[in-house]
Each structure stands twice: as structure tokens, then as C-alpha cells.
Amino acid sequence: MTDIVVRDSNGNQLNDGDSVTLIKDLKVKGTSETIKRGTVVKNVRLNGNPGEIEANTKQVKGLVLKTEFVKKA
């Protein structure tokens, strides 16, 4: 099995357990929450898709973020 390389918006490689910062305000589907730009999301998990990561925030649990909207913290 080939290892999938997940990269953030700046091209930095992301790994399980990394912290990322949002670079854009994101509305969360299914809720009335908006996660603001600059929010630090800790302990992200890779899910096998190079364009997505999974994370938990204080507002939303079980969040899936597109890597184009995050940068490595």
C-alpha cells in the first residue's frame, strides 16, 4: 500500500497529531456554527483522503476539514 501524503494550503506535510490553523471563516454544515479564521485545531487525524483531515473543536465534534483551508501551526 502506498502512503498518502497530506499537505496543507502552503504545501507542508501534515501528520496525525499535528495542530493546524484555519485560514478562512468556515460555516459548518448542519449547524449554525461558524469557525473563525485563525482558530487553532489541535490533534488532527488523517482519514486516508489527501484532501481532508478529521478534527474536533470546542464548538463541533467530528469535524472534517478540507486541507485547502488550513495551514500547519
PyMOL Python script that loads the backbone (N, CA, C, O; Angstrom):
from pymol import cmd

cmd.read_pdbstr("""\
ATOM      1  N   MET A   1       0.851  -1.177   0.000  1.00  0.00           N
ATOM      2  CA  MET A   1       0.000   0.000   0.000  1.00  0.00           C
ATOM      3  C   MET A   1       0.899   1.243   0.000  1.00  0.00           C
ATOM      4  O   MET A   1       1.853   1.339   0.772  1.00  0.00           O
ATOM      5  N   THR A   2       0.577   2.172  -0.866  1.00  0.00           N
ATOM      6  CA  THR A   2       1.365   3.398  -0.932  1.00  0.00           C
ATOM      7  C   THR A   2       0.893   4.361   0.145  1.00  0.00           C
ATOM      8  O   THR A   2      -0.300   4.456   0.435  1.00  0.00           O
ATOM      9  N   ASP A   3       1.835   5.065   0.725  1.00  0.00           N
ATOM     10  CA  ASP A   3       1.494   6.052   1.745  1.00  0.00           C
ATOM     11  C   ASP A   3       0.957   7.305   1.071  1.00  0.00           C
ATOM     12  O   ASP A   3       1.534   7.800   0.103  1.00  0.00           O
ATOM     13  N   ILE A   4      -0.146   7.809   1.588  1.00  0.00           N
ATOM     14  CA  ILE A   4      -0.751   9.022   1.053  1.00  0.00           C
ATOM     15  C   ILE A   4      -0.152  10.217   1.787  1.00  0.00           C
ATOM     16  O   ILE A   4      -0.119  10.244   3.017  1.00  0.00           O
ATOM     17  N   VAL A   5       0.320  11.201   1.031  1.00  0.00           N
ATOM     18  CA  VAL A   5       0.893  12.410   1.616  1.00  0.00           C
ATOM     19  C   VAL A   5      -0.185  13.484   1.634  1.00  0.00           C
ATOM     20  O   VAL A   5      -0.745  13.840   0.597  1.00  0.00           O
ATOM     21  N   VAL A   6      -0.466  13.995   2.830  1.00  0.00           N
ATOM     22  CA  VAL A   6      -1.473  15.040   3.007  1.00  0.00           C
ATOM     23  C   VAL A   6      -0.741  16.350   3.229  1.00  0.00           C
ATOM     24  O   VAL A   6       0.132  16.438   4.092  1.00  0.00           O
ATOM     25  N   ARG A   7      -1.095  17.379   2.445  1.00  0.00           N
ATOM     26  CA  ARG A   7      -0.415  18.675   2.535  1.00  0.00           C
ATOM     27  C   ARG A   7      -1.431  19.769   2.830  1.00  0.00           C
ATOM     28  O   ARG A   7      -2.591  19.688   2.427  1.00  0.00           O
ATOM     29  N   ASP A   8      -0.966  20.803   3.550  1.00  0.00           N
ATOM     30  CA  ASP A   8      -1.826  21.945   3.850  1.00  0.00           C
ATOM     31  C   ASP A   8      -1.822  22.929   2.688  1.00  0.00           C
ATOM     32  O   ASP A   8      -1.286  22.625   1.622  1.00  0.00           O
ATOM     33  N   SER A   9      -2.414  24.107   2.883  1.00  0.00           N
ATOM     34  CA  SER A   9      -2.520  25.088   1.804  1.00  0.00           C
ATOM     35  C   SER A   9      -1.166  25.642   1.379  1.00  0.00           C
ATOM     36  O   SER A   9      -1.035  26.135   0.259  1.00  0.00           O
ATOM     37  N   ASN A  10      -0.157  25.574   2.241  1.00  0.00           N
ATOM     38  CA  ASN A  10       1.179  26.069   1.912  1.00  0.00           C
ATOM     39  C   ASN A  10       2.101  24.973   1.388  1.00  0.00           C
ATOM     40  O   ASN A  10       3.243  25.254   1.024  1.00  0.00           O
ATOM     41  N   GLY A  11       1.629  23.741   1.345  1.00  0.00           N
ATOM     42  CA  GLY A  11       2.445  22.648   0.845  1.00  0.00           C
ATOM     43  C   GLY A  11       3.213  21.888   1.907  1.00  0.00           C
ATOM     44  O   GLY A  11       4.007  21.007   1.580  1.00  0.00           O
ATOM     45  N   ASN A  12       2.990  22.215   3.186  1.00  0.00           N
ATOM     46  CA  ASN A  12       3.652  21.498   4.271  1.00  0.00           C
ATOM     47  C   ASN A  12       2.949  20.168   4.519  1.00  0.00           C
ATOM     48  O   ASN A  12       1.723  20.090   4.443  1.00  0.00           O
ATOM     49  N   GLN A  13       3.709  19.136   4.810  1.00  0.00           N
ATOM     50  CA  GLN A  13       3.143  17.816   5.037  1.00  0.00           C
ATOM     51  C   GLN A  13       2.488  17.764   6.412  1.00  0.00           C
ATOM     52  O   GLN A  13       3.063  18.222   7.400  1.00  0.00           O
ATOM     53  N   LEU A  14       1.274  17.198   6.468  1.00  0.00           N
ATOM     54  CA  LEU A  14       0.554  17.044   7.723  1.00  0.00           C
ATOM     55  C   LEU A  14       0.628  15.589   8.177  1.00  0.00           C
ATOM     56  O   LEU A  14       0.608  14.671   7.357  1.00  0.00           O
ATOM     57  N   ASN A  15       0.714  15.390   9.492  1.00  0.00           N
ATOM     58  CA  ASN A  15       0.759  14.067  10.090  1.00  0.00           C
ATOM     59  C   ASN A  15      -0.300  13.969  11.175  1.00  0.00           C
ATOM     60  O   ASN A  15      -0.831  14.985  11.624  1.00  0.00           O
ATOM     61  N   ASP A  16      -0.609  12.737  11.601  1.00  0.00           N
ATOM     62  CA  ASP A  16      -1.527  12.552  12.724  1.00  0.00           C
ATOM     63  C   ASP A  16      -0.997  13.282  13.947  1.00  0.00           C
ATOM     64  O   ASP A  16       0.194  13.209  14.248  1.00  0.00           O
ATOM     65  N   GLY A  17      -1.881  13.991  14.656  1.00  0.00           N
ATOM     66  CA  GLY A  17      -1.497  14.678  15.877  1.00  0.00           C
ATOM     67  C   GLY A  17      -1.016  16.101  15.685  1.00  0.00           C
ATOM     68  O   GLY A  17      -0.769  16.796  16.670  1.00  0.00           O
ATOM     69  N   ASP A  18      -0.873  16.561  14.448  1.00  0.00           N
ATOM     70  CA  ASP A  18      -0.438  17.940  14.198  1.00  0.00           C
ATOM     71  C   ASP A  18      -1.519  18.931  14.601  1.00  0.00           C
ATOM     72  O   ASP A  18      -2.688  18.572  14.744  1.00  0.00           O
ATOM     73  N   SER A  19      -1.115  20.176  14.780  1.00  0.00           N
ATOM     74  CA  SER A  19      -2.050  21.281  15.001  1.00  0.00           C
ATOM     75  C   SER A  19      -2.090  22.126  13.733  1.00  0.00           C
ATOM     76  O   SER A  19      -1.064  22.344  13.090  1.00  0.00           O
ATOM     77  N   VAL A  20      -3.287  22.600  13.380  1.00  0.00           N
ATOM     78  CA  VAL A  20      -3.451  23.432  12.192  1.00  0.00           C
ATOM     79  C   VAL A  20      -4.221  24.692  12.563  1.00  0.00           C
ATOM     80  O   VAL A  20      -4.929  24.730  13.569  1.00  0.00           O
ATOM     81  N   THR A  21      -4.072  25.726  11.730  1.00  0.00           N
ATOM     82  CA  THR A  21      -4.773  26.984  11.896  1.00  0.00           C
ATOM     83  C   THR A  21      -5.650  27.213  10.679  1.00  0.00           C
ATOM     84  O   THR A  21      -5.207  26.997   9.551  1.00  0.00           O
ATOM     85  N   LEU A  22      -6.882  27.644  10.884  1.00  0.00           N
ATOM     86  CA  LEU A  22      -7.782  27.932   9.763  1.00  0.00           C
ATOM     87  C   LEU A  22      -7.371  29.236   9.104  1.00  0.00           C
ATOM     88  O   LEU A  22      -6.997  30.191   9.784  1.00  0.00           O
ATOM     89  N   ILE A  23      -7.442  29.275   7.772  1.00  0.00           N
ATOM     90  CA  ILE A  23      -7.083  30.486   7.037  1.00  0.00           C
ATOM     91  C   ILE A  23      -8.304  31.199   6.470  1.00  0.00           C
ATOM     92  O   ILE A  23      -8.171  32.190   5.751  1.00  0.00           O
ATOM     93  N   LYS A  24      -9.507  30.691   6.796  1.00  0.00           N
ATOM     94  CA  LYS A  24     -10.740  31.267   6.286  1.00  0.00           C
ATOM     95  C   LYS A  24     -11.864  30.954   7.267  1.00  0.00           C
ATOM     96  O   LYS A  24     -11.854  29.896   7.896  1.00  0.00           O
ATOM     97  N   ASP A  25     -12.832  31.856   7.408  1.00  0.00           N
ATOM     98  CA  ASP A  25     -14.022  31.556   8.203  1.00  0.00           C
ATOM     99  C   ASP A  25     -14.789  30.443   7.514  1.00  0.00           C
ATOM    100  O   ASP A  25     -15.036  30.514   6.310  1.00  0.00           O
ATOM    101  N   LEU A  26     -15.169  29.412   8.267  1.00  0.00           N
ATOM    102  CA  LEU A  26     -15.867  28.275   7.684  1.00  0.00           C
ATOM    103  C   LEU A  26     -17.206  28.073   8.370  1.00  0.00           C
ATOM    104  O   LEU A  26     -17.276  27.994   9.597  1.00  0.00           O
ATOM    105  N   LYS A  27     -18.277  27.991   7.576  1.00  0.00           N
ATOM    106  CA  LYS A  27     -19.588  27.640   8.098  1.00  0.00           C
ATOM    107  C   LYS A  27     -19.662  26.118   8.159  1.00  0.00           C
ATOM    108  O   LYS A  27     -19.259  25.429   7.222  1.00  0.00           O
ATOM    109  N   VAL A  28     -20.180  25.605   9.268  1.00  0.00           N
ATOM    110  CA  VAL A  28     -20.263  24.162   9.460  1.00  0.00           C
ATOM    111  C   VAL A  28     -21.640  23.694   9.017  1.00  0.00           C
ATOM    112  O   VAL A  28     -22.656  24.159   9.534  1.00  0.00           O
ATOM    113  N   LYS A  29     -21.674  22.773   8.058  1.00  0.00           N
ATOM    114  CA  LYS A  29     -22.946  22.262   7.553  1.00  0.00           C
ATOM    115  C   LYS A  29     -23.681  21.512   8.657  1.00  0.00           C
ATOM    116  O   LYS A  29     -23.072  20.782   9.440  1.00  0.00           O
ATOM    117  N   GLY A  30     -24.983  21.698   8.708  1.00  0.00           N
ATOM    118  CA  GLY A  30     -25.809  21.002   9.681  1.00  0.00           C
ATOM    119  C   GLY A  30     -25.917  21.700  11.022  1.00  0.00           C
ATOM    120  O   GLY A  30     -26.670  21.259  11.890  1.00  0.00           O
ATOM    121  N   THR A  31     -25.173  22.784  11.204  1.00  0.00           N
ATOM    122  CA  THR A  31     -25.251  23.556  12.444  1.00  0.00           C
ATOM    123  C   THR A  31     -25.303  25.038  12.091  1.00  0.00           C
ATOM    124  O   THR A  31     -25.171  25.420  10.928  1.00  0.00           O
ATOM    125  N   SER A  32     -25.497  25.861  13.109  1.00  0.00           N
ATOM    126  CA  SER A  32     -25.490  27.309  12.890  1.00  0.00           C
ATOM    127  C   SER A  32     -24.137  27.898  13.254  1.00  0.00           C
ATOM    128  O   SER A  32     -24.001  29.117  13.359  1.00  0.00           O
ATOM    129  N   GLU A  33     -23.137  27.051  13.445  1.00  0.00           N
ATOM    130  CA  GLU A  33     -21.805  27.484  13.870  1.00  0.00           C
ATOM    131  C   GLU A  33     -20.959  27.983  12.700  1.00  0.00           C
ATOM    132  O   GLU A  33     -21.071  27.487  11.579  1.00  0.00           O
ATOM    133  N   THR A  34     -20.121  28.961  12.979  1.00  0.00           N
ATOM    134  CA  THR A  34     -19.086  29.412  12.060  1.00  0.00           C
ATOM    135  C   THR A  34     -17.773  29.371  12.822  1.00  0.00           C
ATOM    136  O   THR A  34     -17.654  29.952  13.902  1.00  0.00           O
ATOM    137  N   ILE A  35     -16.794  28.687  12.260  1.00  0.00           N
ATOM    138  CA  ILE A  35     -15.481  28.619  12.888  1.00  0.00           C
ATOM    139  C   ILE A  35     -14.641  29.729  12.260  1.00  0.00           C
ATOM    140  O   ILE A  35     -14.472  29.777  11.041  1.00  0.00           O
ATOM    141  N   LYS A  36     -14.129  30.604  13.085  1.00  0.00           N
ATOM    142  CA  LYS A  36     -13.449  31.814  12.625  1.00  0.00           C
ATOM    143  C   LYS A  36     -12.029  31.552  12.149  1.00  0.00           C
ATOM    144  O   LYS A  36     -11.368  30.609  12.585  1.00  0.00           O
ATOM    145  N   ARG A  37     -11.579  32.413  11.243  1.00  0.00           N
ATOM    146  CA  ARG A  37     -10.203  32.376  10.753  1.00  0.00           C
ATOM    147  C   ARG A  37      -9.243  32.562  11.921  1.00  0.00           C
ATOM    148  O   ARG A  37      -9.492  33.377  12.809  1.00  0.00           O
ATOM    149  N   GLY A  38      -8.153  31.811  11.924  1.00  0.00           N
ATOM    150  CA  GLY A  38      -7.173  31.910  12.996  1.00  0.00           C
ATOM    151  C   GLY A  38      -7.387  30.919  14.117  1.00  0.00           C
ATOM    152  O   GLY A  38      -6.552  30.821  15.016  1.00  0.00           O
ATOM    153  N   THR A  39      -8.486  30.178  14.087  1.00  0.00           N
ATOM    154  CA  THR A  39      -8.742  29.176  15.112  1.00  0.00           C
ATOM    155  C   THR A  39      -7.724  28.048  14.989  1.00  0.00           C
ATOM    156  O   THR A  39      -7.503  27.522  13.899  1.00  0.00           O
ATOM    157  N   VAL A  40      -7.110  27.680  16.102  1.00  0.00           N
ATOM    158  CA  VAL A  40      -6.148  26.583  16.110  1.00  0.00           C
ATOM    159  C   VAL A  40      -6.888  25.298  16.433  1.00  0.00           C
ATOM    160  O   VAL A  40      -7.599  25.214  17.435  1.00  0.00           O
ATOM    161  N   VAL A  41      -6.718  24.303  15.584  1.00  0.00           N
ATOM    162  CA  VAL A  41      -7.317  22.993  15.780  1.00  0.00           C
ATOM    163  C   VAL A  41      -6.184  22.032  16.091  1.00  0.00           C
ATOM    164  O   VAL A  41      -5.274  21.851  15.282  1.00  0.00           O
ATOM    165  N   LYS A  42      -6.241  21.417  17.267  1.00  0.00           N
ATOM    166  CA  LYS A  42      -5.165  20.543  17.713  1.00  0.00           C
ATOM    167  C   LYS A  42      -5.500  19.082  17.459  1.00  0.00           C
ATOM    168  O   LYS A  42      -6.668  18.703  17.377  1.00  0.00           O
ATOM    169  N   ASN A  43      -4.469  18.280  17.337  1.00  0.00           N
ATOM    170  CA  ASN A  43      -4.576  16.827  17.264  1.00  0.00           C
ATOM    171  C   ASN A  43      -5.463  16.364  16.101  1.00  0.00           C
ATOM    172  O   ASN A  43      -6.449  15.659  16.314  1.00  0.00           O
ATOM    173  N   VAL A  44      -5.113  16.759  14.880  1.00  0.00           N
ATOM    174  CA  VAL A  44      -5.870  16.336  13.712  1.00  0.00           C
ATOM    175  C   VAL A  44      -5.546  14.880  13.379  1.00  0.00           C
ATOM    176  O   VAL A  44      -4.489  14.365  13.742  1.00  0.00           O
ATOM    177  N   ARG A  45      -6.481  14.227  12.678  1.00  0.00           N
ATOM    178  CA  ARG A  45      -6.309  12.840  12.268  1.00  0.00           C
ATOM    179  C   ARG A  45      -6.434  12.751  10.754  1.00  0.00           C
ATOM    180  O   ARG A  45      -7.301  13.393  10.161  1.00  0.00           O
ATOM    181  N   LEU A  46      -5.583  11.969  10.138  1.00  0.00           N
ATOM    182  CA  LEU A  46      -5.661  11.730   8.697  1.00  0.00           C
ATOM    183  C   LEU A  46      -6.669  10.617   8.460  1.00  0.00           C
ATOM    184  O   LEU A  46      -6.728   9.652   9.223  1.00  0.00           O
ATOM    185  N   ASN A  47      -7.471  10.752   7.389  1.00  0.00           N
ATOM    186  CA  ASN A  47      -8.512   9.761   7.149  1.00  0.00           C
ATOM    187  C   ASN A  47      -8.315   8.987   5.845  1.00  0.00           C
ATOM    188  O   ASN A  47      -9.244   8.316   5.396  1.00  0.00           O
ATOM    189  N   GLY A  48      -7.154   9.058   5.233  1.00  0.00           N
ATOM    190  CA  GLY A  48      -6.897   8.322   4.006  1.00  0.00           C
ATOM    191  C   GLY A  48      -7.202   9.105   2.744  1.00  0.00           C
ATOM    192  O   GLY A  48      -6.833   8.675   1.651  1.00  0.00           O
ATOM    193  N   ASN A  49      -7.858  10.233   2.866  1.00  0.00           N
ATOM    194  CA  ASN A  49      -8.152  11.104   1.732  1.00  0.00           C
ATOM    195  C   ASN A  49      -7.153  12.265   1.768  1.00  0.00           C
ATOM    196  O   ASN A  49      -7.097  12.983   2.766  1.00  0.00           O
ATOM    197  N   PRO A  50      -6.367  12.468   0.708  1.00  0.00           N
ATOM    198  CA  PRO A  50      -5.347  13.513   0.749  1.00  0.00           C
ATOM    199  C   PRO A  50      -5.899  14.932   0.832  1.00  0.00           C
ATOM    200  O   PRO A  50      -5.137  15.855   1.118  1.00  0.00           O
ATOM    201  N   GLY A  51      -7.170  15.138   0.597  1.00  0.00           N
ATOM    202  CA  GLY A  51      -7.749  16.474   0.628  1.00  0.00           C
ATOM    203  C   GLY A  51      -8.532  16.782   1.883  1.00  0.00           C
ATOM    204  O   GLY A  51      -9.109  17.863   1.993  1.00  0.00           O
ATOM    205  N   GLU A  52      -8.570  15.843   2.853  1.00  0.00           N
ATOM    206  CA  GLU A  52      -9.376  16.041   4.050  1.00  0.00           C
ATOM    207  C   GLU A  52      -8.654  15.559   5.296  1.00  0.00           C
ATOM    208  O   GLU A  52      -7.844  14.634   5.248  1.00  0.00           O
ATOM    209  N   ILE A  53      -8.967  16.209   6.416  1.00  0.00           N
ATOM    210  CA  ILE A  53      -8.499  15.766   7.726  1.00  0.00           C
ATOM    211  C   ILE A  53      -9.682  15.792   8.686  1.00  0.00           C
ATOM    212  O   ILE A  53     -10.651  16.519   8.464  1.00  0.00           O
ATOM    213  N   GLU A  54      -9.605  15.006   9.746  1.00  0.00           N
ATOM    214  CA  GLU A  54     -10.652  14.981  10.756  1.00  0.00           C
ATOM    215  C   GLU A  54     -10.134  15.657  12.012  1.00  0.00           C
ATOM    216  O   GLU A  54      -8.951  15.558  12.337  1.00  0.00           O
ATOM    217  N   ALA A  55     -11.034  16.355  12.729  1.00  0.00           N
ATOM    218  CA  ALA A  55     -10.624  17.072  13.931  1.00  0.00           C
ATOM    219  C   ALA A  55     -11.829  17.332  14.821  1.00  0.00           C
ATOM    220  O   ALA A  55     -12.977  17.176  14.405  1.00  0.00           O
ATOM    221  N   ASN A  56     -11.545  17.727  16.044  1.00  0.00           N
ATOM    222  CA  ASN A  56     -12.565  18.176  16.987  1.00  0.00           C
ATOM    223  C   ASN A  56     -12.222  19.595  17.406  1.00  0.00           C
ATOM    224  O   ASN A  56     -11.056  19.924  17.628  1.00  0.00           O
ATOM    225  N   THR A  57     -13.251  20.438  17.512  1.00  0.00           N
ATOM    226  CA  THR A  57     -13.076  21.783  18.039  1.00  0.00           C
ATOM    227  C   THR A  57     -13.970  21.930  19.260  1.00  0.00           C
ATOM    228  O   THR A  57     -14.746  21.028  19.575  1.00  0.00           O
ATOM    229  N   LYS A  58     -13.866  23.052  19.944  1.00  0.00           N
ATOM    230  CA  LYS A  58     -14.719  23.281  21.105  1.00  0.00           C
ATOM    231  C   LYS A  58     -16.183  23.355  20.696  1.00  0.00           C
ATOM    232  O   LYS A  58     -17.063  22.922  21.440  1.00  0.00           O
ATOM    233  N   GLN A  59     -16.447  23.911  19.495  1.00  0.00           N
ATOM    234  CA  GLN A  59     -17.819  24.090  19.043  1.00  0.00           C
ATOM    235  C   GLN A  59     -18.400  22.825  18.409  1.00  0.00           C
ATOM    236  O   GLN A  59     -19.567  22.498  18.626  1.00  0.00           O
ATOM    237  N   VAL A  60     -17.572  22.105  17.614  1.00  0.00           N
ATOM    238  CA  VAL A  60     -18.077  20.997  16.807  1.00  0.00           C
ATOM    239  C   VAL A  60     -17.175  19.782  16.991  1.00  0.00           C
ATOM    240  O   VAL A  60     -15.953  19.882  16.885  1.00  0.00           O
ATOM    241  N   LYS A  61     -17.784  18.641  17.267  1.00  0.00           N
ATOM    242  CA  LYS A  61     -17.037  17.381  17.385  1.00  0.00           C
ATOM    243  C   LYS A  61     -17.198  16.596  16.087  1.00  0.00           C
ATOM    244  O   LYS A  61     -18.250  16.665  15.451  1.00  0.00           O
ATOM    245  N   GLY A  62     -16.179  15.857  15.691  1.00  0.00           N
ATOM    246  CA  GLY A  62     -16.254  15.037  14.481  1.00  0.00           C
ATOM    247  C   GLY A  62     -16.245  15.865  13.211  1.00  0.00           C
ATOM    248  O   GLY A  62     -16.972  15.556  12.267  1.00  0.00           O
ATOM    249  N   LEU A  63     -15.449  16.893  13.170  1.00  0.00           N
ATOM    250  CA  LEU A  63     -15.392  17.821  12.044  1.00  0.00           C
ATOM    251  C   LEU A  63     -14.438  17.305  10.969  1.00  0.00           C
ATOM    252  O   LEU A  63     -13.356  16.810  11.284  1.00  0.00           O
ATOM    253  N   VAL A  64     -14.832  17.417   9.712  1.00  0.00           N
ATOM    254  CA  VAL A  64     -13.954  17.082   8.591  1.00  0.00           C
ATOM    255  C   VAL A  64     -13.603  18.383   7.878  1.00  0.00           C
ATOM    256  O   VAL A  64     -14.481  19.102   7.403  1.00  0.00           O
ATOM    257  N   LEU A  65     -12.296  18.675   7.810  1.00  0.00           N
ATOM    258  CA  LEU A  65     -11.825  19.920   7.196  1.00  0.00           C
ATOM    259  C   LEU A  65     -11.101  19.638   5.894  1.00  0.00           C
ATOM    260  O   LEU A  65     -10.356  18.663   5.794  1.00  0.00           O
ATOM    261  N   LYS A  66     -11.313  20.478   4.901  1.00  0.00           N
ATOM    262  CA  LYS A  66     -10.545  20.389   3.666  1.00  0.00           C
ATOM    263  C   LYS A  66      -9.175  21.014   3.919  1.00  0.00           C
ATOM    264  O   LYS A  66      -9.063  22.050   4.575  1.00  0.00           O
ATOM    265  N   THR A  67      -8.147  20.376   3.393  1.00  0.00           N
ATOM    266  CA  THR A  67      -6.784  20.831   3.658  1.00  0.00           C
ATOM    267  C   THR A  67      -6.469  22.163   2.974  1.00  0.00           C
ATOM    268  O   THR A  67      -5.492  22.818   3.338  1.00  0.00           O
ATOM    269  N   GLU A  68      -7.263  22.571   2.005  1.00  0.00           N
ATOM    270  CA  GLU A  68      -7.024  23.849   1.335  1.00  0.00           C
ATOM    271  C   GLU A  68      -7.355  25.050   2.228  1.00  0.00           C
ATOM    272  O   GLU A  68      -6.995  26.181   1.901  1.00  0.00           O
ATOM    273  N   PHE A  69      -8.038  24.809   3.353  1.00  0.00           N
ATOM    274  CA  PHE A  69      -8.417  25.892   4.256  1.00  0.00           C
ATOM    275  C   PHE A  69      -7.624  25.897   5.559  1.00  0.00           C
ATOM    276  O   PHE A  69      -7.979  26.622   6.488  1.00  0.00           O
ATOM    277  N   VAL A  70      -6.556  25.102   5.645  1.00  0.00           N
ATOM    278  CA  VAL A  70      -5.750  25.052   6.863  1.00  0.00           C
ATOM    279  C   VAL A  70      -4.269  25.225   6.541  1.00  0.00           C
ATOM    280  O   VAL A  70      -3.814  24.947   5.432  1.00  0.00           O
ATOM    281  N   LYS A  71      -3.531  25.694   7.553  1.00  0.00           N
ATOM    282  CA  LYS A  71      -2.073  25.720   7.452  1.00  0.00           C
ATOM    283  C   LYS A  71      -1.517  25.140   8.737  1.00  0.00           C
ATOM    284  O   LYS A  71      -2.132  25.249   9.798  1.00  0.00           O
ATOM    285  N   LYS A  72      -0.366  24.530   8.637  1.00  0.00           N
ATOM    286  CA  LYS A  72       0.252  23.891   9.794  1.00  0.00           C
ATOM    287  C   LYS A  72       0.640  24.953  10.817  1.00  0.00           C
ATOM    288  O   LYS A  72       1.225  25.980  10.473  1.00  0.00           O
ATOM    289  N   ALA A  73       0.308  24.692  12.073  1.00  0.00           N
ATOM    290  CA  ALA A  73       0.598  25.657  13.143  1.00  0.00           C
ATOM    291  C   ALA A  73       1.997  25.461  13.695  1.00  0.00           C
ATOM    292  O   ALA A  73       2.411  26.185  14.601  1.00  0.00           O
TER     293      ALA A  73
END
""", "prot")
cmd.dss("prot")
cmd.show_as("cartoon", "prot")
cmd.util.cbc("prot")
cmd.orient("prot")
